[in-house]
Every structure is written in structure tokens, then in C-alpha cells.
């Protein structure tokens, strides 16, 4: 069987966090479909019960010890997708120190912790790191997203810095920056906004109004971009922020 028949990621070992639902799950499923040996984690292990990948683990991506214990069984890694994140809804006056710290811990610190332990396993043979960032970051400001944008902007900076550091070792780093994606997290945020905006229709409009394409991006669309960046087809793409946002950043 040829590599093409096996899949363009055949035999490559992939690590994906926050794979229980939404973008992380779609990514894990797509990489597996492309032939990768996928090891997926989530803080909520119940969400991984029916995920058909090589292995799953209940892991708090913001806990260095938990990441270390998880990766101990995976000495070789070819693909890394840090997908953990948390969205604080509110302006800076509505963001408590606890909200700020939680935003950084789950979104930015988790990416640092995973990369700091996974990248040394990639330097001898190369590989691809694809972080799930956001257009709500250093790329574009949105109402009620101050803390989230700061954390995702940090993810972009981390990726660009690492891309410069590991170019000679053949490890590529890129950030995928979705706009509004139709996920359980989005639906929960819509519900959370109802008391603030007065109705579900107003809460939904808050999100749809920022979508020039007139629809939400699907997790599978983001996963397709991640799979391409993980493959040899993207060998010349490094240190980039790739927006998949339905036209938000045109």
C-alpha cells in the first residue's frame, strides 16, 4: 500500500489537547483519518469515550506534571496541536484578577507547557506544531474579549518565537486563527450572554453580526487546515498565522 493510499500523515505520531469536543475533537479525528497515530487528551475524560484514535487520556493541559506523565509514553512525536483554551466574556473592568489568570493559564500557559515538553522529542527528525489561536488576538479586536485576545495573542507570539528558534532542526510552527466556530463552547457562550443582552436572539446576533460569510465556520474546516499544515505539502509554511474566519480579517 502506498503512502497516498495510507494517508498523507501515515505513521506520524500526533499529540492533540482539548480533543473532547469542538475544534480539538475534529482535529484528532481528521489527523487519524489521514493516517496519523493520534494520542488525544482532554480535561474531561468522559468526552473522549467514543473518540476513535490510538489512545486517549484525561489530562489537565495547564498542569505541567500531568503533561509530563502523559508524554512519558510517547518518546517520538511528529505533530503537536495545542488546542486548549477558555473564553472570558467581558471588558477589562469586568475581568477580575482570577478571570485574567484563568485566561492565561488555560489558553497560553497550556500551550507553553505542551511545547516545552513535546518539542525536544521532535528536534532530531523534525515535525509540525499547529497551535489553535484566534483572529481575536493580536490580529483583531472584538468587544468583550480583552483577556481572551491577550491570551491568544500570546499564543501567536509563542509560535513565531519557536519558529525562529527551531528552523534549523526542521520543526515548523504555525498558528491557525479561526473566527467564530460552531462548537459546544460557542453555544454555551451564547447562552451565557442572554442575561446580559436580554434575549437569545440578541445573544446570537452578537456573534453572527461579525461573520461576513453569513455563517459560522465548522470545526471540520479548521481540522482540514490543520491536517494540511501537518503534512509535507506545507513544508515551506513556517511561523505563520493562517486565518480561517469567513472573511472577518479581509
C-alpha positions in Angstrom: 0.0 0.0 0.0 1.4 3.4 -1.0 1.7 6.4 1.4 -1.1 8.1 -0.7 -3.4 5.1 0.0 -2.5 5.1 3.7 -2.9 8.8 4.1 -0.5 11.7 3.8 0.2 11.5 7.6 0.6 7.8 7.7 2.7 6.6 10.6 3.2 10.0 12.1 2.6 10.4 15.9 0.3 13.3 16.8 -0.5 14.8 20.1 -3.8 16.8 20.5 -5.1 18.5 23.6 -8.7 19.6 24.3 -9.8 16.8 22.0 -13.1 16.0 23.7 -15.2 18.3 21.6 -15.2 21.2 19.1 -12.1 22.0 17.2 -9.8 19.7 19.1 -12.0 16.7 18.5 -12.4 17.5 14.8 -8.6 17.8 14.5 -8.0 14.5 16.3 -10.5 12.7 14.0 -9.1 14.3 10.8 -5.4 13.5 11.7 -6.4 9.9 12.4 -8.3 9.7 9.1 -5.1 11.0 7.3 -3.2 8.0 8.8 -1.6 9.6 11.9 -1.2 7.7 15.2 -3.2 10.1 17.4 -2.9 10.4 21.1 -5.6 12.7 22.4 -6.4 14.3 25.7 -9.0 16.4 27.4 -9.6 17.5 31.0 -13.0 15.8 30.8 -12.1 12.2 30.1 -15.8 11.3 29.5 -15.8 13.3 26.3 -13.1 11.0 24.9 -15.0 7.8 25.4 -16.1 7.4 21.8 -13.1 9.0 20.1 -11.6 6.5 17.7 -7.9 7.3 17.9 -4.7 5.4 19.0 -5.1 6.4 22.7 -6.9 8.9 24.9 -6.1 10.3 28.3 -7.6 12.5 30.9 -5.1 15.4 31.2 -5.3 18.9 32.6 -3.3 20.7 29.9 -2.4 23.5 32.3 -0.7 21.1 34.7 3.0 20.6 33.9 3.1 17.3 35.9 0.1 15.9 34.1 1.6 16.8 30.7 4.9 15.2 31.6 3.2 12.0 32.8 1.1 11.8 29.6 4.0 12.4 27.2 6.3 9.9 29.0 4.8 7.1 26.9 5.4 9.0 23.7 9.1 9.4 23.1 8.7 10.2 19.4 6.3 13.0 18.4 5.8 14.3 14.8 2.7 16.6 15.2 1.6 18.7 18.1 -1.7 20.5 18.3 -2.3 22.6 21.5 -6.0 23.3 21.3 -6.9 24.1 24.9 -8.5 27.5 25.6 -11.0 29.4 27.7 -13.1 32.4 26.7 -13.7 35.1 29.3 -16.7 37.3 28.2 -16.3 40.9 29.3 -14.3 44.1 29.0 -11.3 44.8 31.2 -13.5 46.3 34.0 -15.4 43.0 34.1 -12.3 40.9 34.2 -11.2 40.0 37.7 -7.6 39.0 38.5 -8.9 35.5 38.8 -10.5 35.7 35.3 -7.3 37.1 33.9 -5.2 34.3 35.4 -7.6 31.6 34.3 -7.5 33.0 30.8 -3.7 32.9 30.7 -3.4 29.5 32.4 -5.8 27.6 30.2 -5.0 29.3 26.9 -1.4 30.4 26.9 0.3 28.5 29.7 -1.1 25.2 28.4 0.5 25.8 25.0 3.8 26.7 26.6 3.7 23.6 28.8 2.9 21.2 26.0 5.5 22.7 23.6 8.3 22.8 26.2 8.0 19.1 26.7 7.0 17.9 23.2 9.4 19.9 21.1 12.5 18.2 22.5 11.0 15.0 21.1 10.9 16.5 17.6 14.3 18.1 17.1 16.1 15.0 15.8 13.6 14.3 13.0 11.6 17.5 12.5 7.8 17.9 12.7 5.0 20.3 12.8 3.3 22.3 15.6 0.0 23.8 14.8 -1.5 25.9 17.6 -5.2 26.8 17.7 -5.1 30.6 18.1 -7.8 33.0 17.0 -8.5 36.1 15.0 -9.5 37.6 18.4 -5.9 38.2 19.4 -3.1 40.5 18.1 -4.9 40.3 14.7 -8.2 41.9 15.5 -10.0 43.4 18.5 -13.5 42.3 19.4 -15.9 43.6 22.1 -15.9 41.7 25.4 -12.7 39.7 24.5 -9.9 41.6 26.2 -8.5 38.7 28.3 -9.1 36.1 25.6 -7.4 38.3 22.9 -4.4 38.8 25.1 -4.0 35.1 25.7 -4.4 34.1 22.1 -2.1 37.0 21.0 0.4 35.4 23.4 0.0 32.0 21.6 0.8 33.7 18.3 3.9 35.3 19.8 5.0 31.9 21.2 4.6 30.2 17.9 6.5 32.9 16.0 9.4 32.8 18.5 9.6 29.0 18.4 9.5 29.0 14.6 12.7 31.2 14.6 14.4 29.0 17.2 13.8 25.6 15.6 14.0 26.4 11.9 17.4 24.6 11.6 16.0 21.5 13.3 13.2 21.2 10.8 10.4 21.7 13.3 7.7 24.0 11.8 5.4 26.2 14.0 2.2 27.8 12.7 -0.9 29.2 14.3 -4.4 28.6 12.9 -6.7 31.5 13.7 -10.4 30.7 13.4 -13.2 33.2 13.6 -16.5 32.1 15.1 -16.7 28.3 15.0 -19.9 26.3 15.6 -18.8 24.4 18.7 -20.4 23.4 22.1 -18.2 26.2 23.6 -19.8 28.8 21.3 -23.3 27.6 22.1 -22.5 27.8 25.8 -21.3 31.4 25.4 -24.4 32.3 23.5 -26.5 31.1 26.5 -24.2 33.0 28.9 -24.9 36.2 27.1 -28.7 36.0 27.2 -29.0 37.7 30.7 -26.6 40.5 29.6 -28.2 41.2 26.2 -31.8 40.4 27.1 -32.7 37.5 24.7 -31.3 34.5 22.9 -31.9 36.3 19.6 -29.7 39.3 20.7 -27.0 36.9 22.0 -26.9 35.0 18.7 -26.9 38.3 16.8 -23.8 39.4 18.8 -21.9 36.6 17.2 -23.5 36.4 13.7 -23.0 40.1 13.1 -19.2 39.7 13.0 -19.4 36.9 10.3 -19.2 38.4 6.8 -19.7 35.0 5.3 -23.1 34.8 7.0 -22.4 31.6 8.7 -20.2 30.1 11.4 -17.1 28.2 10.5 -17.3 24.4 11.1 -14.8 22.5 13.2 -14.1 20.2 10.3 -13.0 23.1 8.2 -10.4 24.1 10.8 -9.3 20.5 11.1 -8.7 20.3 7.3 -6.3 23.3 7.5 -4.5 21.7 10.5 -4.0 18.5 8.6 -2.6 20.3 5.6 -0.1 22.2 7.8 0.9 18.9 9.5 1.7 17.4 6.1 4.7 17.7 3.7 2.5 19.8 1.4 3.1 22.7 3.9 6.9 22.2 4.1 7.5 25.9 3.2 5.0 27.3 5.6 6.5 28.3 8.9 5.9 31.0 11.6 2.6 32.0 10.0 -0.8 33.0 11.3 -3.4 31.4 9.0 -6.9 32.9 9.4 -9.9 30.7 8.7 -12.6 33.2 9.7 -15.2 33.6 7.0 -13.9 36.9 5.9 -13.5 38.7 9.2 -10.0 39.8 8.5 -10.4 40.8 4.9 
